[in-house]
Amino acid sequence: MSCIRIVRPRTFLLASAALTSLAAADIPAALAQQAREPLPPVEVSPAQSRKPARLAAREARGPRRAAARRPAAAPTAPKPAVPTAAAQTPLNSNAVAESASRLGLTVRQTPATIEVISAETIGEQGYRTVSEVAQGAVGLTSGDNPAEPAAFSMRGFTNSQINTLYHGIKIGPQNMTSRIMDTANLEAVEILKGPASLMSGEGAAGGAINFATKQPHTGPIRNEANFSWDSLNSFRAHYGSGGSTNVEGLDYRFDISRSSLNGFADDTNTRTLDVSGQLNYRISDSLKVWGAIEYREDRSEAYWGAPLVPVAFSGSHATSGIVSGNYSNRTDLGAVTIDDRTFNTNYNVLDNRNVAQEVWLRGGFELKLAPDLTLKSQAYGYGAERSWFNNEIEAFDSTTNDVYRERFYVAHSQRLVGNITDLVWDTDIAGFDNRLVTTLSSSYLDFVRPGAANFPFDHIPLVDSPRGYYGVLTTKQQTARIDNEALSFEDRLKLTRTFALIGGLRVEHIGLDRNSTDQFGLENAGFPFTNDWAPVTGRIGYTWEAVPGLTLFSQYATGADVSASNIFLLLPTQPLDLTTTRTYETGVKHLFWDNRAEWSFSAYDILRKNVYAAAGGMALNIAGRQESKGVELAASVRPIEPLRLWGNIAYVDARYADYNFVGGSFSGNTPPNVPRIVANGGASWRFFTSWPVEFGITGRHVGDRYNTDANTVTMKAYTVADVYAFVDIPKTVFNAVDQARLSFRVRNIADRRYAIWGDPFYPDQILLGAPRTYELSAAFKW
């Protein structure tokens, strides 16, 4: 990819904006005189806007497909809370992403790049975890390294540079708090690209990913059940139910899911349990109250990767196409490979564990104070207990020709309480329609982190190695208490029916109290200490519907986060300055051909200053600046009713600058786990018979990536493909079931061996992708 070059930022963005403007060359001058079209009113509705949008989408599909997928007497969808989101489009741009804007805007109306992956898409594509959802999105990669599962890479940024949210709430940096999450209970996954501090606060340099559970709806009770099994002997099961109760105005939703996902490495398994529920109660036309609860649990026998091994040692067992380069850390390995005898080897100790239990309590109200004034508030409480008890390092030692292993233990006890309150005001400014949202949020977080004070180790053979046990553990403790208050404003001013200015500002206060003690309970040097930050971030942009269905947009946005990228582990000796991020972005969103085709394009330039980066172990280097420039293109089309085609491609040039340290420089290097090229594509064909059948194929290409800032070891590019088929069983076969679907899926059909992720804190080993697996599943709705 060295022949591809990103031009200078200003020229690059001006050229992109000029290119998109060509599509609007025939716009009449009278456009500014057209009648204004205000935003839809904010309605106090017991259902989230995504739900009615999806129900209405089913009604809008072609008659043959609709008849094949639902009973003829399907209930009428309730009136959507946001009328502009009345039908699902090929790229789902009519969805309202609440984590991307509080203005009630659809994806197409927002001056940013946003993806909303609905529960329907999750089911059709067979995404089992949130990491698999990310792998189908534009320009995203992900990995489930046990130290920080559900890690993401987006627009040149990774891990805690991307906020992960739950119904818009941040619980902490990704590399400390995220867990493997099953998708069964999710209504949607929302992805906001680029600096997103306006919406989610500190830490969103690369963007934000929001998870939203399934919501109650008004109407007849609907039930669903899903089951699956694969050739690794994994299974998943889910039951959900929701609708209106016998109490007028009271709606509910309940979901429970259980999974046991076996890994391809020996004796590796992840078990999850998720129970979620919500009640919405419409007291009157102007007031709704609601409450929600969720319990999540995951337990793993973890896979920590395959060690890098000298090519000279592996000999005939050396592989090609997985990794390349030269590596030196504990010892000099020279040219490295993955030994094919280690594909299925688990180097973890026999008494390993990786466990988390989480509880969410949320509640709030929506009150229409006046026809143009709405108050919304959400209070929440969150608790989590997490623990890691593993052998985490497996490094080949070239002096002894065996594997050096090192144990690590850490646990979390986390408590978070907070509130988010919005005041939505629709008004006119000098005759122009305007919507202003004022948000006040506050939270208090208490975090206790017992950790290892000693690190037992041993040496074992590379092949046929004994697993052993953890050994003697000595612990110490760290604590962090964080207060956060923020006041933000977001506004949309419609200057014409088709042109709108959209902007926002966030003023935030972060207060940190840290303490750290040794194994004897004595405070470490420099502790306790406190610090405060007050970042000011925002976004300004426009949207212009140049012709019906074609929207041009641009934005300038900023973000901020603590320079060490992990506020929970910040040391008193580390600089406590804020890292700042800014982005310029421009693009096009186009829906056409009677809503059967849609495409989007964006170009961006992101600069992050005062960056810290991993140097291996728990050490950090000052990386100075990080620059990221790229383009993204996505498209989907249904040229004829049976055929659906979709694809996306992203190119990014991410580089460090001013990254100098004693003994060298990484300036010009690419951050870890950032491929230049990521592409996805798929096609499906549906046979409209009495038993409708659909066949499909999806493919994914990920370019070369590095596992550390040194860029000496390359995780090689890979291409994988899945194929699937499903049949919809008519209601006449199962009278008690309205919809029944049986599916068969082959993942990684070519059985490609590849490197999926590398953790720069564990540079001696690489996580491998799963081999070919077969899956059977069944889904029922009634």
N, C-alpha and C positions, 0 to 999 in steps of 0.2 A: 504493500500500500504506500510505499515511499514516493510513488509518482503523483499521489494526490496531495494537493496543497490548498490550504485555506488562506484566502487573501486577507489583506488587512481589514480590521473590524469595520471601520467606517465605510470603506469601499464595498465591502461584503454586504453589509446591511442595506446600504443605499441601492445596490444592484438588485438585491432581493425584493426590496419595496417597489422598485421600478418594474421588475418582472411581474409582480402580482398586480400592479396597477394597469398593465396592458389589457387585462380582462375587462376593465371598466372604461375603455376608451370611448365607447359610444354613449356614455351617460349624459342625458340632457342637462342643460344648465338649470332647468326648472326644478331639479331634484330638491333643492333647498326650499322650494315653495310648497312642497307636498305637505299634506296634513300630518300632524304628529300622531304617533301610535304609542301610547304610554305603556309602561310595564304593567303586567296583570296585577290586580290587587292582591295583597297578602291575605290569604284566607285562613281562618282558624279551622283546620281540618284534622280529623283523627288519624289520617294516613299521611305518610311521607310522599312527596311528589313523585318519587321514582316508581312507587307501586302503581298508581293510576296510569302513569305513562306506559308501563309495560302491559297493563291490562288493555288499555286502549290500542296498543300496538297489535295485539292479537286480533282485535276487531278489524284493524286496517289491512291485514294481510289478504292476499288473494283468496278467492272463495274455495278453490280446490285445496289449498294448503290449510286454510282454516278448518274446512270440513274434515280434513284428515287428522288434525291434531287436537280437536276439541269437540265435544258433543254439540249437536245442533241447537240444543236448548241452553247454551251457556248464558249465565247471567250478564246483564248489561253492566259495563264498567262504570264505577262511580265517577262523578265529575272531577277531573284532575284539579289539584290545588294550583297548578301553574298551567293555564291553557296552552301556552306555547310548547309545552312538552307533551303534546297529546299523542304522539306516535313515535315508536322506536324507529330510528333510521339505520342505514347500513353500518355507520360508525358510532351510533348511539349519541349523536350530538344534540338530540332533543332532551337528554337527561339533565337534571339539575344536580350539580355537584356542590353540595352544601359546604364541603370543606375547602372549596376553591373560591367561593364568594358567598357572602351573607345577603346579597341583594336578590336572591331568588332567580338568578340568571341561568339559562341553559348553557351548555358547553359552547354552542355556536355564538352566544351573545357575550362571552367573556373574552377579554383581550389577553389570553394566555393559552398555552397548549395543555389540554386536559383530556384524559381518557376516563370513561366510566365503563367498567366491565360488569355487566349485570349478572344476576344469578342464572338467567337463561343461558347466557354465553358460557358461564362457568360450567354449567351442566353439559351443554352441547360439545364443548372442547375437552371435557374430561379433566378439568383442573381439580386436583385433589387438595392441594395446599396453596397458601398465598404465594409461595415461591414459584409454583407452576403458573399461577395467574400472571405474575410479573414477567415470566419468560415469554408470554404471548403478546405482551404490550410493546409499543414502539420504542426501540432503543434501550430496553431494560434487560439486565441480566441479574441473576440471583444465585445465592448459595446458602446451604444449610450447615455451615461449619458449626459444630456443637457449642463452641465458645460464644458464638453470636448468631444463632439460627435466624432464618428469614432476613438475611442481609441482601441489600440491593445495590446495584450500580446504575446510575442514570446521569446522562449528560456530563460524564467525566468525574462524577462525585460518587462516593461510596459510603456505606455504613452509617455512622452518626451524622454525616453531612446531609442525610435525607431523613426528615421527620416521619416516624410512623405514628399514626393517630387512630383512636377508637372513637367513632362518632365525633370527630373533630377535636378530641382531647389528647394532649400529649402526656405520656407518663414518664418520659425520660429518654436518654439517648438510646438509639437502636441497639448498639453493641452491648448495652447492659440489660435492656428490658424486653427485647423482642423474643418471641418463642415460635416454634413450629405451630401453625394454626390450620386446622381443617376448614374447608370452605363451605361445609354443609349448612351452617347456620347463617351464612352471609347473604345479605340482600344485594350488595354491590361492593366493588373495590374502586375507589376514586384515586386517580393519579394526577397530581399537579406538578408540571415540569418547571424547573428554574427556581430561583430564590422565592421562598414562600413565607417569610417571617410575618407579613401582614396578617396572615390567617392563623398560623400555628406557633408564632413566636420564635425564640432562640433555637438555632440548630438546623434551620431549613435552607442550607446553602444550595443544595442540588434539587430540592423539591420536597414534596410530601406525598405519602401514601396513606389513605384513610380507609378503614374497615368499618362497614355499617352492617349490623345484624338485621335480620328480617323483621318487618314492622307490621303492626295490625292494619287491617283494612276494614272498611265498612261494607257489609253485604253478607251473603250466605257464607256459612262456614265451609272452608276448603281444607282438605287434608292431603298430605303427601308423605310418601315413604320411598326410601332409596336404599339399595343394597349393591355391594360389589365385592368381587374376589379376584385375585390375580395369581400368576404363576409363582410368585414368591411366597404364596400363602398369606398374603395380606387381605384384610377385609375392612369394609366400611359399612356403617348402617346409620340411617337418619330417619326421624319422624318429625313432621311439623304440622301444625294446625293453627288456623286463624280465621277471624271473621267477627260478626256481630253476635252478642249474647242476647238473652231474653230481657236484660235490663236495657231500657232505651238509652241510647247514646254510649253504651259501653262496648268496646271492641277489644279483642285480645289477639296475641300471637304467642305461640309456644313452640320451641324446637329443642330436640335432644339428638345428639350425634355421638357415635363411638367409632373409633378406628384403631386398627393395629397394622401398622405399615412396616413390613419386614424389609431390611436392607439387603443388598447383594453381598455385602461382606459378612463373614461368619458371625453368628450370635449378635446381630444388630437388629434393633426393633424400636419403633416409636409408637406409643399408645396414647391416644387423646380421648378426652371426654369434654363435651361442651353442652351445657344446659342454659338456655336463654328464654326469657319471657318478658312480655310488656303488656300493660293495660292502658288504653286510651279512654278517657271519659269526657264526652262532650256535655258539659253542664248546660250550656246555652249556645245560641248561635255565635256568641262573642267570646266564650270562654271554654277552653279545653285544658284538662289536667291529665298527667300521665305519669307512670312509674315503670321502671324496668330493672331487671336483675339478671345477672349472668354469672355462671361458675365455669371456669375452664381449668383443665388439668392436662399435663403431658408428662410422660415418663419414658425415658429412653435408655437403651444400652447403646452407647454412641459409637459412631465410626469417625475417626479423626484423620483419615486419609492414608495415602500410600507414601512411603519415604522416597525421596530422591536418592538414587543409587548410581555409582560410577558405571559408565558404559563398560569400562575395562573389567569391572567385577562381574557384571551380569552376563557378559559374553553372548551366547546364543539366546539368552532369555531377555536381552535388551529389546525394548519396543521402540518403534518410531511413530511419529504423528501425534504423540501425547504431550511430551515436553521436549525442549531442546535448550542448549546453552551450557554454561559452566557455572559451578556453584562452589562457594567456600564459606563456611560458617564455623562450626566446631572444628572441622578438618577440611582440607582441600580435596574436593571430590573430582575435580576436573570436569570433563563432559559428563552430563547426567542423563538418566533415563528413568522410566518406571519399569521395574522388573516384572515380567508377566507372572511370576510365581506369587506376587503380592496382591494381585487383583482382588482376591476375596479374603485377604488376611486381616484379622482384627487384632491390633496390637494393644488394645485396652485391657486393663486388669479385670479379673473375674468379678470382683465386687464393685465394679463401677456403677455409677448412677448419675442421672441428669434429670432433675425433677422440678416441676413448677406447678403451683396452685394459685389461681387468681380469682378474685371475686369483684364484681362491679355492682354498684347500686347507683341508679340514676333516677331523677324525677324532675318534673317541672310543670310549667303551664304556658299557655299562649292566650293572651287577652287582647281583644280589640278595644282599645280605649276610645276610639273615634273612627269614622269611616276611613281616615287617612293616617291613623296612628295605631301601631300594634306593638305590644310588649311581649317578649319571649324570654324565658329564663330556664336554665338547667343547672341543678345542683348535683354533685356526684361525689361518691366515695369509692376508693379503689384500694385493695389490699393484695399483696403478692408475697409468696414464699418461694424462693428458688434455691437450688443447690446443685453444685457440680462436684463430683468426687471421682476423678478419672486419672488415667495416665494420658497426658495431653501432648507430650513431645515424643516423637519417634524419629530420631536423627541417625542416619548411617554414619558410622565412624570408620574412616578409611585407614586408621592406624591399627584397628583391631578387626576390621571387616565384619562388624556386627552392628546391631542397632542399639543406640543409647536411648533409654526411656526415662522420662521424668514426670513425677506425679504433681497434681495441682488440685487444691480444694478451695472453693469459695461458696458463700451462701449470701442470699439477700433476704431481708425482711423490710418490705416497703409499704408505706401507708401514704395515701394521697387524698385530700379533700379539696373541693373547689366549687366555683360557681361561674357560669357564663350568662350574661344578661344582655339582650339586644333590644333596642328601641328602633322600630322601623317607621319612617316618616315619608309619606308621599305628598309632594307639594309642587307648586309651580315657582320657578325663578325667572322673572322677566318674561313670563309667558311660555317657558320651556318646562316640559315635564321633568321632574327630578325625584329620585329616591335616595334617602340618606339613612344609613344604618349606623347607630352609635352602639359600641360594644364595650362593656366593662367586665373584666374577668379577673379572678384572683384564685390562688391555690396555695396550699401549704403541703410540703412533702417532707416526710421523715424516712430516712434510709439508713439501715444498719447493715454492715457488710463484714461478717466474720470471714477470715481468709487464712490461708496456710502461712505459717511462719517457717516451716521447713519443707523441703521438696525431695522426698525419697526418690532414688533413681536406681537403675540397674542396666546391665547389658545383656541382650538376648540375640540368638541367631536371627538372620533375616528370614529364613524359611523354617517351618515347623517349630516355631518359637513357643516356649511355655508362657502362659498368660500371667500367672502369678497373682498377687494381691497388692493392695495399696500400700500397706505397712503402717508404721507409727505416724500419727498426725499431731502436729502442734499448731495451735491457732493464735491469731491476733485479731484485732478488730478495728474497723474504720466506721465513721458515721458522717452523714451529711444531712443538713436541714436546709431546705430551700424555700424561700418565700417568693412568690411571683404575683405581681399586679400589672395589669395592662389596660390602657384605654385606647380604643381604635375607632376610626371613622372610615366608612366606605361609601362612596357616592357615585351615582350614575345620572348624568345630565344629557337629555336627548335634545340635540340642536335641530335635528330634522327627524322625519319618520325613520330614516335609515342610518343616521350618523349619531353616535353617542360617545361622550367622554366619560371615562370610568377611572376612578382613582381612590386611593386610601392612604391612611397614615396610622401608624401604631407607635405608641409611647409605652415603654415597658420598663419595669424595675425588677431586678433579680437580686435577691439577698442570699448569700451562702454562708453557712457555719460548718466548718469541718473539724474533725478530730481524728486522731489515729494513735493507737496504743500498740505496744509490742506484746510478746507472748506472756510477759509478766504483769500486764495491765498498766505499765508505765507509759506516759505520753511520749511520743517521738518528738525529735527536735523540730521546732517551728510550729507545733500544734499546741492547742487549738488556734485556728485563725478564722477570720471573717473577711468577706469582701462583697462589694456591691457593683452592679452594672446597670446602666440605663440606656439600652439601645433604642434608637429611633429608626424605624424602617417604614417602607411604603411601596406603593405601586401607582403608576399613572399610565394610561393608555387610551386607545380608541377602538371602536368597531365601526365599520362602514359596510352596509349591505349594498354594494355597488350595483348589483342587479339582483332580482329575487333569487334567493338561495345561495348567492355568492357573497361571502363576508371577508373583507380585508381587516387585519388587525395589526397593531404594534403596541409594545409596552416597554417601559423602563421600570425595573423593580430592584429592591435592595433587600439584603438579609444580614443577619448578625448571629454569631455564636461564640462561645468561649473558646479561646485559641487552642487549648489543649484537647478540644473536641469531646471531653468527657468530664463534665462538671462534678461527677461523683468521685472521681479519682484525682482531681486537681491537687497538686502539691504546693506548699507555700513557697518553694524555690522556683516554681515555674512562673513565667510572666503571666499576669492576669489580665492582659489586654483582650479586647474583643477582636475576633476575626470579622471582617466586613466583606460583603459580597454584593456585586451589582450585575445586572443583566440588561442587554438590549435584545429585543426579539421582535420579529415581524413575520407575518404569514397569511395564509388563505384557508378558509373553510368553505367548501362548496357542496351543496346538496342539490341534485338535479335529476332529470329523467323521471319525473313523477315519483320522486323519493325512492327510486330504485338504485341510485348510484350516489356515491359520496366520496370525496377525497379531501385531504388536508395537507398543508405544507407549512413548515416553520423553519426559520433560520435564527440562530442566536449567537450571542457573544457574552460569556460570563467571565468575570474576574473576581478572584478571592484573594484577599491580602492577609498577611500575618498568620500563616498556616503552620500547624504542627502536623507531623506525619510519623507513622510507626517506624521504629528503627529495629524491631525485633524484641522479643520478650515484652517488658512493660516500658521500654525506653521510647523516647520521642525525640525527633529532630525538628529544628526550625526550618520549615520549607519555604519561607518567604512568601511567594505568590504562586497561585495556580490559575492557569488560563485554559478556557475551554470554549471552542468554537465548533459549530456543527449545523447540520440540516437534518430534518426528519420529514418523511413522506409516508402517508398511509392512504389506502383506497379500498373500497369494497363496492361490489356491483352484483346485481341480479339481472343479467341480460334477458333471460327467459325464466319462467316460474320455477322449473326444476333445478336450475343451475345457479350456484352462488360462488363467487370468486372474491378473495380478499388477500391483501398483502401489505407489508410495511417494510421500510428500510430506514436506517439511521446511520449517519456518519458523524463522528466526533474526533476532533484533534485536541486532546487534553495534554497540557504540558506544565511542568514546574518551572519556575523562574526564581532567581536569587536564592537557590537552594544550596547553600554552601555550609560546610562544617569542617572541623579539624580533620585533615587527612583527605579531603576530596570535595566533590560537588556533584549533585544530581540535577543541576539545572538542565532543562531540555528533556528530561526523562518523563515518561508517562506514569501516572498514578497506577497502583495495582488494581487488577480486575476491571480494567477499562479497555474494551475492544474498540477499534476504530469503526468496524462495520458490524451491525446487527441487522438481520433480516428475517422476517417471518412471512409465510404464505400458506394459503390453503384453498381447496376447492371441494365442492360437494355436489352431488346429483341425487335428486329425489324422484322416486318412481311413485306416481299417484295411483296406486292400485287399491284394492279392497283392504289389503294389509300394506300400508305405505312403507317403503323401504328407502333408506338413504345411505349412500356410500360417500366417504370423504377421505381426504389426505391432507396433512399439514406438514410443513417443513420449517426448519429453523437453522440459520447459519450464524455462527458467532466467530468473529475474527480473533487473531492472536491477542493474547493478554500477558502481562507480567505479574509475578506473584509478590514482588517487592519493589520499592522505589529504585533499587539498584539496576533494575531491568536486565539482569544477567541471565535469568531463567525465563523462558517463554513457554506459556501454556498455549499449545498450538490451536489454530483455528479448527472448527469442527462443523459438520452438517449432519443433522439427524432428521428423521421423518417418522411420523405416526400415521397409521391408517385405522379407519373405524367403519363400522356398519351398524345401523340400528333398524329395528322394525317396530312400528306402532301397531299394537294389537287393537282391533275394533272393540267397541263397548259391548257388542253382542256376545263376545267371548267371555268377558268378565262383567256381568251385569252390575255388580256392586262397585265397579271401578270405571270412572269416566275416561281416564287416559292410562294406558299401560305401554311401556317401552322397554324392549330388551336390546342391549347393546353389546358389541364385541369390539375390542380395541387392542391394537398391537403398538406398543411404545418402542421407539428406537428399532424400527423394523430391520435395519441393516446390522444391528448388534455392534454399533460403533463404540469403541473405547476412546474416551476423551477426558480431558481435565475440565471440570466445571467451575472450580473456585480455588483460590489460594489465599490463605490468611497471612498477611504480612507479619503478624505477631508470632506465627508458627511457620517460618519460611522453609523448614526442612522437609515438609510434607505437602502433598497436593491432594485435594478431594477429587475423586473420579466420579463421572456420571454413571447412571444406572445402565446396565445392559438391556438387551431385548426382554420385554415382559409381555404377557398376554393377560387381558382383563375381561371379565364378564360382569355386567351390571344390569340391574332392573330398577325401573322407576314407575311409581303409581301415583295417580291423583284422583281424588273423589270428593 
